[in-house]
Amino acid sequence: MIDPSKLNLSKLDGLIPAIIQDAVTRQVLMVGFMNRAALDITIREKKATFWSRSKNRLWQKGETSGNTLEVVSMKADCDGDALLVLVNPKGPVCHTGSYSCFGEQQDGPVLQELEEIIQHRKATMPSNSYTARLFEGGMPAISQKVGEEAAEVIVAAMQNDPAALKEETADLLYHLLVLLAERGIPLVDVHAVLKGRM
């Protein structure tokens, strides 16, 4: 994660600014301040914790709203006097209800949005949902659909049909997300594997 002993907390009376960024969309969500205690809790619990200058106390993001910030990584700048904290936000970050304290609307990747819809279908299992029917069929049904869609991608590519290739690729990606959800693997874990290979 990060070694707190290598950070410079002397410039702001024991505080260090922490820039909070969405690990997937890379949008800046907020800026907070951490002292040594907040750093220790953040590292130990992997939930962003700050020192509130207005309340003069420690506070963990989401302690009342439930909209926590799950920490993926922390990096110090070259002087060790500022932090970049990549997180997976669990709900809106700003107290106004906005995705970001900078007024940005969530504009995440389509796959992330689709993953959220699939997770909701899995949790609620609506009777008229194709996704819910896939989950009812379990891994055999889901795996079969992934295989069928992969074959259709290959056929579209071999036939040099760009429109069909786009459609079939979208179908394959959707079914892969269903498969990941069935196995309890979040898309961000796949992002991490890809990032590690770059």
N, C-alpha and C positions, 0 to 999 in steps of 0.2 A: 504494500500500500504506500506508505511514506514513513520516513524516520523523523519524528518531531524534533529530535535533538539537532537536526540540521537546518531547522527553520529559524528565521530571524524575527522574533516577537518583540524586539526592543523599540521599533520605530513608532508604534502606536500604543504605547503603554500596555504592552502584553497582548495586543490583538493583532491578528493577521487577516487581511481581506480574503474572502473565498468567493470566487466566481463559480456559480452553479450552472452547469450546462447539461442539457439532455443528452444522454449517451448515444441515442439513436438518431435523433433529428439534428443534433449539434446546435440547437437554439439555446441562447443564453436565457436562463429562467429567472435568476435573481443574483444579488450580491449580498453576502452576509459577512459577519466577523466572527472569528473563532479565537478563543484563548486556549491555553494548554489543556484545561479540563474538557472543553468542547472538542478539541482535537482527539483527545484520548477516547472519549465516548464515541465519536464518529468512527474512529478506526476500529474500536472494539465491537460496536454494534452494527457497523456498516449502515447507519442511518444518520443523515446530515443533522448535526447539532451545532448550535451557535451561541454566542454571547450577545444577549439583547442589551444594547446601550441605553434604550429607553426604559426597560424594565429592570435593568441592572441585575440580571440573572441569566442562568443557562436556559435555553429552550430548544426543544427538538422539533423540527419542522413536522407538522401534522399531529402534535400532541393533543390538540383539541379537535381539529378538522378530520384527522385520519389520513390526510394527504401527505404521507411521508415521502422522503427522498431517499431511495435505496442507493447507496454509494457503490459505483462500479470501479472507479479509480480516483486517485488523488495525485496531482503533480504540483511541485513547487516551481516558481519561475527561477530565472538564472541567479537572482539575488537571494532567494529563499525567503522573500518577504511578501509573497502573494501565492494563493493556491488556485488551481483549476480543479474543480471537483465534478466528475462525470457521474450522472445519476439516472436512475429510472424513476420518474415521478409517478406517484400513485394518486393521480387526480390533479386539479388545478394547483398552481404554485402560489399565485398572488392572492392576498386576502380579499381582493375584489372579485375573485372567482375566475380571473383570467388565467390562461395557460402559463403566461409569463408576466413577471412584474414590469416588463418593458412594453407591455401592451400588444405583444405579438399574439396572433391566433395560432393555435396548434396547426401546423402544416406538415405533419409527419409523413413519412413514406406511406404509400397506399397499402403496402403489405402489412405495416404495423396497424393501420386502421382496420384492415380485413381481419387480422389476427384477433383484435378486440371483439369484432362482431362474432367471429367463430367461437371465442371463449364464452361470450354471452349466450349463444345458442346452446353450447354444451351445458351451461349452468341451468338454463331455463327449459330446454328441450321442448320448444313449441311444436304442436302437432302438425302444423302446415309447413314445417321447415325441412328442406332437403338436407341441410347440414345436420339437423337433429336425427334424421333417418340414417345418415352415414354413421353417426355415433352409436345409434341403436344396433347397427350391423357389426360394430366392433372392428377390431384390427383386420380381420379377413376381408370385410367389405371395403374398408378404406384402402387397404393395400392393393386390392384388385383394381379399384378406380385409379389409383396412382399409376399402376402398370398400364392400364388402358390409355390414360391420357399421355403417358410417355411415348407409347407406340404411335399415337395420333400426331404428336409433335414430330416424330421421325418421318412419318408419311408426308406431312405438310412440307417439311424441309426438303425431302427427296423430290417432291413434285414441284418445288420452286414456286410455292404459293404463299407469298408474303402475308396476305390477309388471313389465310387459314393458319399460318404459323403463329401469328400474333394471338389469334383466338385460342388455339390449342395450348400455347404456352401459358396464357392466362388461366385456362382450366387446370393445367398441371400444377401451377403455383398454388392455386386455391386448394387443390386436393392435398398437396404437400403440407400446407398449413394445418389442414384438418388432421393429417397423420401426426404432425408434431404435437398438436393439442391433445390428441388421444394418448400420446406417450408422455405428456406433461413437460415437453421441452419448449421453452419460450424462444421466439424468433431472435431475441437479443443474444442467446447462446450461439446461434448459428452465425450471427454477425461477428461475434468474438472469434470464432474459428476462422472465418474469412479474413478478418483483420490480422490474425496471427500469421496467415499465409502470405500476406501482401509484402 
